[in-house]
Amino acid sequence: MHEARMQFFQSFGYTEMNLAGIGLILRDLSVVLKKEMFYGDVLQFEIAVHDWTSTGFTIDYRVSRTDAGEKVITALAHTTMVCFDYELRKPVRIPEAVLQHRFLRN
């Protein structure tokens, strides 16, 4: 989930340590395993961002692989991310630049 999230943010020019000048911290992670996965499997991740608050948001993940030409869902997960000022050691508001960014649009 971490690698998929890192690549997702990078595709918009952000990182977890620099989301328009603010860091992110993982508040929680939940994973439901649906099918077996093995080291070396090629997995696809679909990501949806929702449940925006003043300081964070939820990311849902759908993990799948292709077996015999058919898409098989292997896991469902979600993480709650909080904007965090690592110098002040406290949650902060989502930067305005992020609120204007296209990955927020449904």
Number of C-alpha atoms within 10 A of each C-alpha: 17 10 8 15 18 13 13 17 15 13 11 13 11 18 19 20 15 13 20 15 14 19 21 21 16 15 12 11 14 11 14 11 13 13 11 8 14 7 5 6 10 10 15 17 18 12 16 13 17 14 9 16 11 13 15 21 16 20 18 21 21 19 21 22 19 14 8 7 7 9 12 16 18 18 18 17 16 19 20 19 20 24 25 23 17 14 7 8 8 10 18 18 14 23 15 9 10 15 13 10 10 9 14 12 9 7
